[in-house]
Amino acid sequence: MERGTIKQTVDINAPAAKVWNVLTQDEYTRIWYATFMEGTHAITDWKQGSKVTFLGGDNNGVFGKIVELKPNEKISVLYEGAVENGQETTTSEDAKDWIGSREIYSLSGADDNTTMDVEFDGPAKYIDMFIPLWEKALQKIKALSEE
């Protein structure tokens, strides 16, 4: 299965702790996740080693594990399958495409200047569609963080 990678960076005029909140708190994530699909939300406790499920309003999505989590610095998710009609699967074609995909958020900087790097390594068939969506999502994260 072919993989593709998206790497994007955004400079945010806010402290890393504020950006972190936008990345992990439900009240914010629902706003910027909607860029990808309306109604999308995360089901997790945001702890290293924990499971994370990203579900859209249509009861479909992806699930995986938080393989690295350093508050105010880094979140790394490794995908393990898909959710189809509310049921987790690792055997459908779509689920197989997602297995092994990664999403990494890295924050750096000082004081009220944070640089956020996002790296998505996933199914090549989604890369062209995801590039403009990630650009919009990063602008939403920036705006929410700078409020």
Sequence and secondary structure as in RCSB ss.txt:
>XXXX:A:sequence
MERGTIKQTVDINAPAAKVWNVLTQDEYTRIWYATFMEGTHAITDWKQGSKVTFLGGDNNGVFGKIVELKPNEKI
SVLYEGAVENGQETTTSEDAKDWIGSREIYSLSGADDNTTMDVEFDGPAKYIDMFIPLWEKALQKIKALSEE
>XXXX:A:secstr
  EEEEEEEEEESS HHHHHHHHH HHHHHHHHTTTSTT EEES   TT EEEEE TTS EEEEEEEEEETTTEE
EEEEEEEEETTEEESSSHHHHHHTT EEEEEEEEETTEEEEEEEEEEEHHHHHHHHHHHHHHHHHHHHHHH 
